Amino acid sequence: METPTSKQKFFIGHQIHHKLFNYCGVIIAVDLYFKSDDKWYQVMARSRPPKDKPWYHVQQMDGTRTYVAERNLENDQTKNN
């Protein structure tokens, strides 16, 4: 298992925007490093974000839940001003 090399940028309850897929959501859990399985990573994480950086469980505004690498997220500027 890899050890984390940084602290998270976002926290539970933080409203975010996904930079690649253009959706907004809220952080519902934080993993300091990738904690899913390699098969999921190979299929879903096409941009190959680092596994040793924070990953987030995000609930999108439509109720869909996703697992997202920190580098693909930014503040939702409409909510966090």
C-alpha positions, 0 to 999 in steps of 0.5 A: 500500500502506498503512503500519502505524500500530501495533505488534502486540499478539500474537506467533507462538505466542500463544494467542488467543480470537476475540471474535466467533466464539468459537474458540481458536487460536494465532498462526502469523504476523503482518502489521503491516497487512492483506495480503490482497486487496480481494475477500477483504476485501469478502466475509470481513471483514464488520465492516470492521476497519481495514486499517492495524492488525495482522492475524494468521494463526491456526491454530484448535484444529481445524487450520483456518487463518484471517486475523484482524484484531487487534481481533477477538482477545483473550488465551485466558485459559485458556492465557496466565495 
